[in-house]
Amino acid sequence: MWAAILILGGLSLAIGLFLAFASRKLAVEKDPLVEEIDARLPQTQCAQCGYPGCNPYAEAIARGEAEINRCPPGGQETVESLAELLGVEPPSLEGEERPPSVAIIEEDKCIGCTLCIQACPVDAIVGAPKQMHTVIEDACTGCELCLEPCPVDCIYMEPIPETLENWRWRHPEKQEAIRDEASQKVVTAGG
């Protein structure tokens, strides 16, 4: 009996070592440009750009197959960031820029069909068949992919109000200019 345990343990160890070696030796190197483009995209996985998610869109941009202005959730800010990265003139955003929003399910109207759950690319909707569903607001990216499949139109998008917790400075270069101007005033006032 001990022999069988030792043989299986040794075999498992050998297979594990082989797999670890193979994963390092056969690893596919990622394109750093694709990774940088993907990092600047909003990660909503909404497919509004015509690609199934942000990474495939980043790959298409890196290959020169897609324009950088096809991401409505990212808005013009993302277009400008990508243009800066790629060293091109920023085009205007294709489509309509919308404020960040979250899906809301009117639970008393929900019939539990699970079509919205299947459509959600980030698993932000929870529920069971023939039971009420709800949205995990912190996980929802506002992609709107759950709206169309809902047969009873019980889902709507609610804009996320700007609060102290989610506010951010939208123009870092302007913030730098303000900081430099303030530093200059301190230097001239002190000297």
LODOTI-622971 format. One record per residue: residue number from 1; residue in three letters; chain; z, x, y of N, C-alpha, C in turn. Coordinates in Angstrom, 3 decimals, always signed. Example, Ala and Ser with C-alpha at 12.3 -4.5 7.8 and 13.67 -1.06 7.14 Angstrom:
REM residues 2
[rec 1, 'ALA', 'A', [+7.800, +13.190, -5.690], [+7.800, +12.300, -4.500], [+7.800, +13.200, -3.300]],
[rec 2, 'SER', 'A', [+7.080, +12.850, -2.250], [+7.140, +13.670, -1.060], [+7.870, +12.900, +0.030]],
REM end
This chain:
REM residues 191
[rec 1, 'MET', 'A', [+0.000, +0.825, -1.185], [+0.000, +0.000, +0.000], [+0.000, +0.873, +1.254]],
[rec 2, 'TRP', 'A', [+0.821, +1.930, +1.292], [+0.872, +2.818, +2.446], [-0.463, +3.532, +2.636]],
[rec 3, 'ALA', 'A', [-1.115, +3.816, +1.540], [-2.401, +4.500, +1.624], [-3.422, +3.616, +2.338]],
[rec 4, 'ALA', 'A', [-3.414, +2.333, +2.020], [-4.344, +1.394, +2.655], [-4.068, +1.291, +4.158]],
[rec 5, 'ILE', 'A', [-2.788, +1.248, +4.532], [-2.418, +1.170, +5.950], [-2.857, +2.439, +6.678]],
[rec 6, 'LEU', 'A', [-2.621, +3.594, +6.072], [-3.018, +4.862, +6.687], [-4.530, +4.975, +6.811]],
[rec 7, 'ILE', 'A', [-5.243, +4.537, +5.783], [-6.712, +4.589, +5.826], [-7.235, +3.670, +6.931]],
[rec 8, 'LEU', 'A', [-6.749, +2.443, +6.990], [-7.186, +1.502, +8.034], [-6.800, +1.999, +9.424]],
[rec 9, 'GLY', 'A', [-5.600, +2.551, +9.547], [-5.171, +3.094, +10.841], [-6.039, +4.251, +11.275]],
[rec 10, 'GLY', 'A', [-6.338, +5.167, +10.352], [-7.194, +6.314, +10.654], [-8.606, +5.885, +11.008]],
[rec 11, 'LEU', 'A', [-9.124, +4.913, +10.252], [-10.458, +4.388, +10.533], [-10.509, +3.719, +11.905]],
[rec 12, 'SER', 'A', [-9.478, +2.949, +12.229], [-9.413, +2.297, +13.547], [-9.355, +3.328, +14.672]],
[rec 13, 'LEU', 'A', [-8.567, +4.373, +14.476], [-8.462, +5.437, +15.472], [-9.805, +6.140, +15.653]],
[rec 14, 'ALA', 'A', [-10.489, +6.431, +14.558], [-11.792, +7.107, +14.627], [-12.828, +6.238, +15.347]],
[rec 15, 'ILE', 'A', [-12.852, +4.962, +15.032], [-13.792, +4.046, +15.690], [-13.460, +3.934, +17.181]],
[rec 16, 'GLY', 'A', [-12.184, +3.839, +17.508], [-11.771, +3.766, +18.910], [-12.176, +5.003, +19.687]],
[rec 17, 'LEU', 'A', [-11.970, +6.178, +19.113], [-12.373, +7.424, +19.766], [-13.883, +7.491, +19.940]],
[rec 18, 'PHE', 'A', [-14.622, +7.055, +18.920], [-16.079, +7.041, +19.023], [-16.533, +6.109, +20.133]],
[rec 19, 'LEU', 'A', [-15.955, +4.923, +20.224], [-16.340, +3.965, +21.269], [-15.993, +4.485, +22.663]],
[rec 20, 'ALA', 'A', [-14.850, +5.135, +22.803], [-14.473, +5.707, +24.100], [-15.458, +6.799, +24.500]],
[rec 21, 'PHE', 'A', [-15.828, +7.666, +23.559], [-16.797, +8.723, +23.826], [-18.149, +8.126, +24.191]],
[rec 22, 'ALA', 'A', [-18.597, +7.143, +23.427], [-19.900, +6.524, +23.668], [-19.940, +5.809, +25.012]],
[rec 23, 'SER', 'A', [-18.837, +5.164, +25.409], [-18.835, +4.441, +26.693], [-18.967, +5.398, +27.866]],
[rec 24, 'ARG', 'A', [-18.434, +6.590, +27.729], [-18.563, +7.583, +28.809], [-19.928, +8.268, +28.775]],
[rec 25, 'LYS', 'A', [-20.403, +8.587, +27.597], [-21.656, +9.327, +27.464], [-22.867, +8.440, +27.752]],
[rec 26, 'LEU', 'A', [-22.791, +7.179, +27.374], [-23.930, +6.272, +27.511], [-23.798, +5.337, +28.719]],
[rec 27, 'ALA', 'A', [-22.843, +5.599, +29.589], [-22.630, +4.731, +30.746], [-23.846, +4.762, +31.671]],
[rec 28, 'VAL', 'A', [-24.197, +3.592, +32.183], [-25.303, +3.478, +33.120], [-24.748, +3.698, +34.522]],
[rec 29, 'GLU', 'A', [-25.318, +4.661, +35.224], [-24.855, +4.930, +36.580], [-25.391, +3.861, +37.507]],
[rec 30, 'LYS', 'A', [-24.526, +3.399, +38.402], [-24.913, +2.365, +39.355], [-25.453, +3.013, +40.616]],
[rec 31, 'ASP', 'A', [-26.375, +2.316, +41.235], [-26.962, +2.778, +42.482], [-25.934, +2.604, +43.597]],
[rec 32, 'PRO', 'A', [-25.555, +3.670, +44.290], [-24.546, +3.543, +45.345], [-25.007, +2.653, +46.494]],
[rec 33, 'LEU', 'A', [-26.314, +2.588, +46.742], [-26.815, +1.704, +47.800], [-26.580, +0.248, +47.425]],
[rec 34, 'VAL', 'A', [-26.830, -0.095, +46.165], [-26.593, -1.471, +45.700], [-25.112, -1.819, +45.849]],
[rec 35, 'GLU', 'A', [-24.249, -0.886, +45.472], [-22.808, -1.140, +45.589], [-22.388, -1.338, +47.039]],
[rec 36, 'GLU', 'A', [-22.950, -0.556, +47.966], [-22.604, -0.682, +49.380], [-23.125, -1.999, +49.958]],
[rec 37, 'ILE', 'A', [-24.346, -2.379, +49.590], [-24.903, -3.660, +50.047], [-24.055, -4.801, +49.504]],
[rec 38, 'ASP', 'A', [-23.743, -4.744, +48.215], [-22.938, -5.791, +47.584], [-21.564, -5.915, +48.245]],
[rec 39, 'ALA', 'A', [-20.982, -4.793, +48.641], [-19.668, -4.818, +49.286], [-19.719, -5.509, +50.640]],
[rec 40, 'ARG', 'A', [-20.866, -5.506, +51.296], [-20.995, -6.144, +52.609], [-21.351, -7.622, +52.521]],
[rec 41, 'LEU', 'A', [-21.722, -8.093, +51.338], [-22.027, -9.513, +51.149], [-20.732, -10.294, +50.939]],
[rec 42, 'PRO', 'A', [-20.726, -11.597, +51.237], [-19.465, -12.364, +51.221], [-18.905, -12.708, +49.850]],
[rec 43, 'GLN', 'A', [-19.635, -12.447, +48.789], [-19.175, -12.703, +47.416], [-18.898, -14.180, +47.147]],
[rec 44, 'THR', 'A', [-19.718, -15.050, +47.723], [-19.556, -16.479, +47.447], [-20.266, -16.900, +46.167]],
[rec 45, 'GLN', 'A', [-21.221, -16.088, +45.688], [-21.982, -16.371, +44.473], [-22.641, -17.753, +44.567]],
[rec 46, 'CYS', 'A', [-23.106, -18.125, +45.747], [-23.588, -19.482, +46.011], [-25.058, -19.697, +45.712]],
[rec 47, 'ALA', 'A', [-25.825, -18.639, +45.543], [-27.256, -18.703, +45.231], [-28.091, -19.264, +46.379]],
[rec 48, 'GLN', 'A', [-27.559, -19.366, +47.587], [-28.329, -19.871, +48.717], [-29.408, -18.885, +49.153]],
[rec 49, 'CYS', 'A', [-29.296, -17.634, +48.719], [-30.278, -16.598, +49.058], [-31.476, -16.641, +48.112]],
[rec 50, 'GLY', 'A', [-31.376, -17.432, +47.050], [-32.439, -17.484, +46.061], [-32.161, -16.632, +44.833]],
[rec 51, 'TYR', 'A', [-31.031, -15.969, +44.822], [-30.623, -15.142, +43.686], [-29.339, -15.736, +43.109]],
[rec 52, 'PRO', 'A', [-29.053, -15.520, +41.817], [-27.897, -16.173, +41.196], [-26.535, -15.692, +41.674]],
[rec 53, 'GLY', 'A', [-26.471, -14.638, +42.450], [-25.193, -14.151, +42.955], [-25.413, -13.025, +43.939]],
[rec 54, 'CYS', 'A', [-24.328, -12.498, +44.457], [-24.413, -11.452, +45.475], [-24.950, -10.135, +44.920]],
[rec 55, 'ASN', 'A', [-24.564, -9.754, +43.706], [-25.035, -8.490, +43.155], [-26.546, -8.503, +42.891]],
[rec 56, 'PRO', 'A', [-27.109, -9.548, +42.281], [-28.568, -9.565, +42.122], [-29.309, -9.550, +43.462]],
[rec 57, 'TYR', 'A', [-28.734, -10.204, +44.476], [-29.340, -10.171, +45.812], [-29.278, -8.755, +46.379]],
[rec 58, 'ALA', 'A', [-28.157, -8.073, +46.195], [-28.020, -6.688, +46.664], [-29.032, -5.782, +45.968]],
[rec 59, 'GLU', 'A', [-29.235, -5.981, +44.676], [-30.214, -5.186, +43.942], [-31.624, -5.422, +44.486]],
[rec 60, 'ALA', 'A', [-31.945, -6.688, +44.791], [-33.267, -7.018, +45.333], [-33.459, -6.405, +46.718]],
[rec 61, 'ILE', 'A', [-32.416, -6.404, +47.537], [-32.507, -5.771, +48.859], [-32.739, -4.278, +48.701]],
[rec 62, 'ALA', 'A', [-32.005, -3.636, +47.816], [-32.136, -2.191, +47.610], [-33.533, -1.815, +47.110]],
[rec 63, 'ARG', 'A', [-34.139, -2.683, +46.307], [-35.490, -2.418, +45.804], [-36.562, -2.778, +46.832]],
[rec 64, 'GLY', 'A', [-36.157, -3.423, +47.932], [-37.117, -3.833, +48.957], [-37.826, -5.127, +48.628]],
[rec 65, 'GLU', 'A', [-37.278, -5.915, +47.713], [-37.904, -7.165, +47.283], [-37.377, -8.382, +48.032]],
[rec 66, 'ALA', 'A', [-36.296, -8.223, +48.798], [-35.703, -9.358, +49.508], [-35.349, -8.944, +50.929]],
[rec 67, 'GLU', 'A', [-35.434, -9.896, +51.832], [-35.035, -9.672, +53.222], [-33.512, -9.706, +53.322]],
[rec 68, 'ILE', 'A', [-32.972, -9.091, +54.335], [-31.512, -9.016, +54.491], [-30.932, -10.225, +55.216]],
[rec 69, 'ASN', 'A', [-31.759, -11.187, +55.576], [-31.298, -12.318, +56.392], [-31.215, -13.635, +55.624]],
[rec 70, 'ARG', 'A', [-31.006, -13.578, +54.325], [-31.034, -14.800, +53.516], [-29.659, -15.248, +53.036]],
[rec 71, 'CYS', 'A', [-28.587, -14.863, +53.725], [-27.227, -15.185, +53.283], [-26.507, -16.043, +54.329]],
[rec 72, 'PRO', 'A', [-26.657, -17.380, +54.263], [-25.984, -18.239, +55.240], [-24.462, -18.096, +55.258]],
[rec 73, 'PRO', 'A', [-23.766, -17.945, +54.113], [-22.308, -17.791, +54.198], [-21.883, -16.522, +54.941]],
[rec 74, 'GLY', 'A', [-22.667, -15.471, +54.833], [-22.344, -14.229, +55.532], [-22.663, -14.297, +57.008]],
[rec 75, 'GLY', 'A', [-23.645, -15.117, +57.350], [-24.009, -15.307, +58.746], [-24.708, -14.097, +59.351]],
[rec 76, 'GLN', 'A', [-24.904, -14.176, +60.648], [-25.582, -13.121, +61.390], [-24.796, -11.816, +61.334]],
[rec 77, 'GLU', 'A', [-23.484, -11.913, +61.223], [-22.637, -10.719, +61.142], [-23.003, -9.872, +59.923]],
[rec 78, 'THR', 'A', [-23.244, -10.515, +58.792], [-23.643, -9.800, +57.577], [-25.035, -9.213, +57.733]],
[rec 79, 'VAL', 'A', [-25.936, -9.961, +58.356], [-27.292, -9.457, +58.594], [-27.226, -8.172, +59.419]],
[rec 80, 'GLU', 'A', [-26.412, -8.180, +60.468], [-26.290, -7.000, +61.330], [-25.648, -5.834, +60.591]],
[rec 81, 'SER', 'A', [-24.681, -6.121, +59.746], [-24.036, -5.068, +58.964], [-25.019, -4.430, +57.988]],
[rec 82, 'LEU', 'A', [-25.826, -5.259, +57.330], [-26.829, -4.736, +56.389], [-27.911, -3.961, +57.127]],
[rec 83, 'ALA', 'A', [-28.310, -4.449, +58.300], [-29.324, -3.747, +59.093], [-28.816, -2.375, +59.509]],
[rec 84, 'GLU', 'A', [-27.550, -2.300, +59.897], [-26.959, -1.013, +60.266], [-26.951, -0.063, +59.068]],
[rec 85, 'LEU', 'A', [-26.570, -0.575, +57.906], [-26.530, +0.248, +56.693], [-27.911, +0.776, +56.337]],
[rec 86, 'LEU', 'A', [-28.920, -0.084, +56.438], [-30.267, +0.284, +56.010], [-31.087, +0.936, +57.120]],
[rec 87, 'GLY', 'A', [-30.547, +0.967, +58.337], [-31.251, +1.601, +59.441], [-32.473, +0.833, +59.907]],
[rec 88, 'VAL', 'A', [-32.369, -0.489, +59.898], [-33.478, -1.330, +60.357], [-32.999, -2.223, +61.490]],
[rec 89, 'GLU', 'A', [-33.949, -2.818, +62.180], [-33.630, -3.759, +63.254], [-33.148, -5.060, +62.606]],
[rec 90, 'PRO', 'A', [-32.010, -5.620, +63.055], [-31.508, -6.842, +62.411], [-32.351, -8.074, +62.764]],
[rec 91, 'PRO', 'A', [-32.906, -8.727, +61.747], [-33.629, -9.982, +62.004], [-32.633, -11.114, +62.204]],
[rec 92, 'SER', 'A', [-33.122, -12.245, +62.666], [-32.215, -13.390, +62.805], [-32.005, -14.035, +61.439]],
[rec 93, 'LEU', 'A', [-30.879, -14.680, +61.297], [-30.486, -15.295, +60.031], [-31.460, -16.389, +59.633]],
[rec 94, 'GLU', 'A', [-31.859, -16.365, +58.365], [-32.704, -17.420, +57.822], [-31.769, -18.527, +57.349]],
[rec 95, 'GLY', 'A', [-31.950, -19.723, +57.825], [-31.053, -20.817, +57.464], [-30.003, -21.020, +58.532]],
[rec 96, 'GLU', 'A', [-29.089, -21.896, +58.247], [-28.091, -22.295, +59.225], [-26.743, -21.653, +58.914]],
[rec 97, 'GLU', 'A', [-26.152, -21.033, +59.931], [-24.829, -20.419, +59.761], [-23.783, -21.524, +59.873]],
[rec 98, 'ARG', 'A', [-22.890, -21.548, +58.899], [-21.842, -22.572, +58.887], [-20.476, -21.910, +58.904]],
[rec 99, 'PRO', 'A', [-19.492, -22.623, +59.445], [-18.141, -22.045, +59.417], [-17.621, -22.031, +57.978]],
[rec 100, 'PRO', 'A', [-16.678, -21.144, +57.669], [-16.098, -21.130, +56.324], [-15.507, -22.498, +55.984]],
[rec 101, 'SER', 'A', [-15.739, -22.928, +54.759], [-15.237, -24.236, +54.352], [-14.765, -24.192, +52.908]],
[rec 102, 'VAL', 'A', [-14.106, -25.258, +52.510], [-13.576, -25.368, +51.159], [-13.925, -26.759, +50.635]],
[rec 103, 'ALA', 'A', [-14.189, -26.853, +49.326], [-14.498, -28.144, +48.712], [-13.216, -28.946, +48.537]],
[rec 104, 'ILE', 'A', [-13.317, -30.227, +48.800], [-12.203, -31.159, +48.612], [-12.695, -32.290, +47.704]],
[rec 105, 'ILE', 'A', [-11.919, -32.605, +46.690], [-12.269, -33.700, +45.776], [-11.394, -34.891, +46.106]],
[rec 106, 'GLU', 'A', [-12.034, -36.028, +46.356], [-11.289, -37.272, +46.548], [-10.855, -37.716, +45.156]],
[rec 107, 'GLU', 'A', [-9.614, -37.419, +44.841], [-9.139, -37.557, +43.466], [-9.133, -38.997, +42.966]],
[rec 108, 'ASP', 'A', [-8.965, -39.968, +43.849], [-8.967, -41.361, +43.401], [-10.369, -41.839, +43.017]],
[rec 109, 'LYS', 'A', [-11.411, -41.128, +43.461], [-12.783, -41.487, +43.110], [-13.321, -40.673, +41.933]],
[rec 110, 'CYS', 'A', [-12.658, -39.575, +41.594], [-13.137, -38.678, +40.549], [-13.095, -39.375, +39.187]],
[rec 111, 'ILE', 'A', [-14.210, -39.282, +38.437], [-14.282, -39.912, +37.114], [-14.108, -38.904, +35.976]],
[rec 112, 'GLY', 'A', [-13.928, -37.645, +36.313], [-13.679, -36.629, +35.293], [-14.888, -36.243, +34.487]],
[rec 113, 'CYS', 'A', [-16.059, -36.212, +35.107], [-17.292, -35.921, +34.369], [-17.466, -34.435, +34.059]],
[rec 114, 'THR', 'A', [-16.766, -33.557, +34.708], [-16.787, -32.089, +34.568], [-18.081, -31.433, +35.063]],
[rec 115, 'LEU', 'A', [-18.981, -32.166, +35.689], [-20.213, -31.555, +36.193], [-19.931, -30.566, +37.318]],
[rec 116, 'CYS', 'A', [-18.932, -30.864, +38.137], [-18.573, -29.942, +39.224], [-17.965, -28.663, +38.663]],
[rec 117, 'ILE', 'A', [-17.189, -28.786, +37.602], [-16.578, -27.608, +36.982], [-17.666, -26.686, +36.457]],
[rec 118, 'GLN', 'A', [-18.675, -27.264, +35.825], [-19.774, -26.473, +35.273], [-20.600, -25.813, +36.368]],
[rec 119, 'ALA', 'A', [-20.685, -26.440, +37.538], [-21.497, -25.893, +38.632], [-20.778, -24.811, +39.425]],
[rec 120, 'CYS', 'A', [-19.451, -24.770, +39.375], [-18.688, -23.825, +40.200], [-18.830, -22.399, +39.667]],
[rec 121, 'PRO', 'A', [-19.387, -21.479, +40.483], [-19.586, -20.112, +39.999], [-18.321, -19.258, +39.981]],
[rec 122, 'VAL', 'A', [-17.246, -19.732, +40.603], [-16.022, -18.928, +40.681], [-14.817, -19.614, +40.025]],
[rec 123, 'ASP', 'A', [-15.057, -20.651, +39.256], [-14.003, -21.376, +38.538], [-12.881, -21.854, +39.463]],
[rec 124, 'ALA', 'A', [-13.259, -22.394, +40.612], [-12.270, -22.877, +41.569], [-11.909, -24.343, +41.337]],
[rec 125, 'ILE', 'A', [-12.584, -25.008, +40.409], [-12.305, -26.420, +40.127], [-11.659, -26.513, +38.755]],
[rec 126, 'VAL', 'A', [-10.557, -27.221, +38.683], [-9.861, -27.388, +37.415], [-9.732, -28.877, +37.094]],
[rec 127, 'GLY', 'A', [-9.690, -29.164, +35.817], [-9.557, -30.531, +35.356], [-10.000, -30.610, +33.908]],
[rec 128, 'ALA', 'A', [-9.918, -31.784, +33.355], [-10.300, -31.993, +31.972], [-11.248, -33.188, +31.904]],
[rec 129, 'PRO', 'A', [-12.039, -33.291, +30.830], [-12.939, -34.444, +30.714], [-12.176, -35.764, +30.824]],
[rec 130, 'LYS', 'A', [-12.734, -36.662, +31.584], [-12.185, -38.002, +31.824], [-10.818, -37.968, +32.510]],
[rec 131, 'GLN', 'A', [-10.532, -36.871, +33.186], [-9.305, -36.720, +33.956], [-9.694, -36.305, +35.372]],
[rec 132, 'MET', 'A', [-8.794, -36.498, +36.285], [-9.027, -36.118, +37.663], [-9.202, -34.601, +37.764]],
[rec 133, 'HIS', 'A', [-10.057, -34.153, +38.688], [-10.258, -32.733, +38.949], [-9.704, -32.398, +40.325]],
[rec 134, 'THR', 'A', [-9.433, -31.128, +40.521], [-8.972, -30.683, +41.830], [-9.517, -29.281, +42.094]],
[rec 135, 'VAL', 'A', [-9.489, -28.871, +43.354], [-10.015, -27.577, +43.762], [-8.855, -26.635, +44.057]],
[rec 136, 'ILE', 'A', [-8.937, -25.420, +43.538], [-7.989, -24.369, +43.897], [-8.532, -23.771, +45.189]],
[rec 137, 'GLU', 'A', [-7.943, -24.157, +46.307], [-8.501, -23.821, +47.613], [-8.599, -22.323, +47.855]],
[rec 138, 'ASP', 'A', [-7.652, -21.549, +47.365], [-7.697, -20.101, +47.574], [-8.858, -19.452, +46.822]],
[rec 139, 'ALA', 'A', [-9.342, -20.098, +45.760], [-10.435, -19.539, +44.973], [-11.804, -20.055, +45.420]],
[rec 140, 'CYS', 'A', [-11.837, -21.163, +46.132], [-13.101, -21.773, +46.551], [-13.779, -20.911, +47.607]],
[rec 141, 'THR', 'A', [-15.081, -20.646, +47.412], [-15.843, -19.843, +48.361], [-16.673, -20.695, +49.315]],
[rec 142, 'GLY', 'A', [-16.662, -22.010, +49.142], [-17.421, -22.889, +50.026], [-18.914, -22.865, +49.779]],
[rec 143, 'CYS', 'A', [-19.331, -22.571, +48.559], [-20.751, -22.408, +48.258], [-21.521, -23.732, +48.199]],
[rec 144, 'GLU', 'A', [-20.836, -24.841, +48.055], [-21.411, -26.187, +48.020], [-22.187, -26.495, +46.737]],
[rec 145, 'LEU', 'A', [-22.117, -25.646, +45.723], [-22.847, -25.903, +44.486], [-22.276, -27.076, +43.696]],
[rec 146, 'CYS', 'A', [-21.063, -27.491, +44.009], [-20.447, -28.609, +43.293], [-20.853, -29.967, +43.883]],
[rec 147, 'LEU', 'A', [-21.418, -29.996, +45.080], [-21.732, -31.266, +45.737], [-22.833, -32.047, +45.018]],
[rec 148, 'GLU', 'A', [-23.940, -31.389, +44.739], [-25.094, -32.080, +44.176], [-24.859, -32.688, +42.795]],
[rec 149, 'PRO', 'A', [-24.201, -31.982, +41.861], [-24.057, -32.575, +40.528], [-23.077, -33.743, +40.446]],
[rec 150, 'CYS', 'A', [-22.240, -33.937, +41.452], [-21.242, -35.010, +41.392], [-21.921, -36.378, +41.441]],
[rec 151, 'PRO', 'A', [-21.795, -37.194, +40.385], [-22.489, -38.493, +40.358], [-21.842, -39.559, +41.243]],
[rec 152, 'VAL', 'A', [-20.604, -39.363, +41.653], [-19.930, -40.396, +42.460], [-19.657, -39.930, +43.894]],
[rec 153, 'ASP', 'A', [-20.202, -38.801, +44.276], [-20.052, -38.250, +45.636], [-18.596, -38.235, +46.105]],
[rec 154, 'CYS', 'A', [-17.728, -37.707, +45.254], [-16.309, -37.646, +45.624], [-15.912, -36.264, +46.139]],
[rec 155, 'ILE', 'A', [-16.896, -35.387, +46.339], [-16.606, -34.040, +46.825], [-17.214, -33.881, +48.212]],
[rec 156, 'TYR', 'A', [-16.450, -33.326, +49.114], [-16.972, -33.030, +50.447], [-16.430, -31.672, +50.875]],
[rec 157, 'MET', 'A', [-17.068, -31.101, +51.872], [-16.672, -29.795, +52.370], [-15.834, -29.966, +53.624]],
[rec 158, 'GLU', 'A', [-14.719, -29.269, +53.662], [-13.795, -29.309, +54.797], [-13.792, -27.928, +55.453]],
[rec 159, 'PRO', 'A', [-14.130, -27.844, +56.748], [-14.059, -26.527, +57.408], [-12.630, -25.984, +57.373]],
[rec 160, 'ILE', 'A', [-12.517, -24.687, +57.187], [-11.207, -24.039, +57.158], [-10.812, -23.742, +58.599]],
[rec 161, 'PRO', 'A', [-9.726, -24.332, +59.076], [-9.325, -24.057, +60.458], [-8.865, -22.609, +60.606]],
[rec 162, 'GLU', 'A', [-9.148, -22.037, +61.754], [-8.746, -20.661, +61.996], [-7.271, -20.626, +62.359]],
[rec 163, 'THR', 'A', [-6.513, -19.824, +61.609], [-5.076, -19.677, +61.853], [-4.766, -18.194, +62.019]],
[rec 164, 'LEU', 'A', [-3.529, -17.901, +62.298], [-3.132, -16.500, +62.419], [-3.299, -15.750, +61.099]],
[rec 165, 'GLU', 'A', [-3.181, -16.453, +59.974], [-3.302, -15.813, +58.665], [-4.739, -15.433, +58.325]],
[rec 166, 'ASN', 'A', [-5.729, -16.224, +58.774], [-7.109, -15.936, +58.379], [-7.993, -15.473, +59.537]],
[rec 167, 'TRP', 'A', [-7.442, -15.337, +60.730], [-8.242, -14.877, +61.859], [-8.538, -13.398, +61.729]],
[rec 168, 'ARG', 'A', [-9.733, -13.018, +62.125], [-10.075, -11.598, +62.166], [-11.024, -11.368, +63.326]],
[rec 169, 'TRP', 'A', [-10.976, -10.159, +63.861], [-11.837, -9.777, +64.972], [-13.250, -9.658, +64.436]],
[rec 170, 'ARG', 'A', [-14.198, -10.396, +64.987], [-15.545, -10.441, +64.449], [-16.437, -9.299, +64.940]],
[rec 171, 'HIS', 'A', [-16.021, -8.611, +65.979], [-16.873, -7.569, +66.532], [-16.083, -6.281, +66.673]],
[rec 172, 'PRO', 'A', [-15.961, -5.486, +65.592], [-15.161, -4.261, +65.657], [-15.648, -3.288, +66.722]],
[rec 173, 'GLU', 'A', [-16.968, -3.244, +66.959], [-17.467, -2.310, +67.961], [-16.991, -2.704, +69.358]],
[rec 174, 'LYS', 'A', [-16.835, -4.011, +69.612], [-16.306, -4.467, +70.903], [-14.826, -4.130, +71.012]],
[rec 175, 'GLN', 'A', [-14.129, -4.229, +69.895], [-12.709, -3.875, +69.896], [-12.538, -2.394, +70.215]],
[rec 176, 'GLU', 'A', [-13.416, -1.555, +69.658], [-13.373, -0.123, +69.957], [-13.615, +0.117, +71.441]],
[rec 177, 'ALA', 'A', [-14.579, -0.607, +72.030], [-14.883, -0.440, +73.448], [-13.695, -0.848, +74.304]],
[rec 178, 'ILE', 'A', [-13.026, -1.940, +73.934], [-11.847, -2.403, +74.681], [-10.734, -1.367, +74.568]],
[rec 179, 'ARG', 'A', [-10.532, -0.834, +73.358], [-9.495, +0.170, +73.153], [-9.791, +1.430, +73.967]],
[rec 180, 'ASP', 'A', [-11.064, +1.871, +73.971], [-11.441, +3.056, +74.740], [-11.234, +2.837, +76.232]],
[rec 181, 'GLU', 'A', [-11.608, +1.641, +76.707], [-11.436, +1.309, +78.126], [-9.959, +1.314, +78.501]],
[rec 182, 'ALA', 'A', [-9.124, +0.753, +77.638], [-7.682, +0.727, +77.896], [-7.113, +2.149, +77.890]],
[rec 183, 'SER', 'A', [-7.569, +2.996, +76.969], [-7.105, +4.389, +76.924], [-7.507, +5.126, +78.187]],
[rec 184, 'GLN', 'A', [-8.720, +4.855, +78.659], [-9.202, +5.501, +79.877], [-8.348, +5.116, +81.086]],
[rec 185, 'LYS', 'A', [-7.952, +3.827, +81.155], [-7.116, +3.353, +82.258], [-5.731, +4.029, +82.215]],
[rec 186, 'VAL', 'A', [-5.196, +4.206, +81.005], [-3.893, +4.855, +80.862], [-3.973, +6.307, +81.316]],
[rec 187, 'VAL', 'A', [-5.064, +6.995, +80.951], [-5.239, +8.395, +81.316], [-5.355, +8.529, +82.826]],
[rec 188, 'THR', 'A', [-6.169, +7.667, +83.460], [-6.324, +7.767, +84.924], [-5.069, +7.331, +85.656]],
[rec 189, 'ALA', 'A', [-4.346, +6.381, +85.133], [-3.100, +5.932, +85.791], [-2.014, +6.978, +85.645]],
[rec 190, 'GLY', 'A', [-2.001, +7.696, +84.543], [-0.966, +8.692, +84.298], [-1.253, +10.009, +84.995]],
[rec 191, 'GLY', 'A', [-2.473, +10.307, +85.356], [-2.826, +11.605, +85.912], [-3.062, +11.553, +87.335]],
REM end
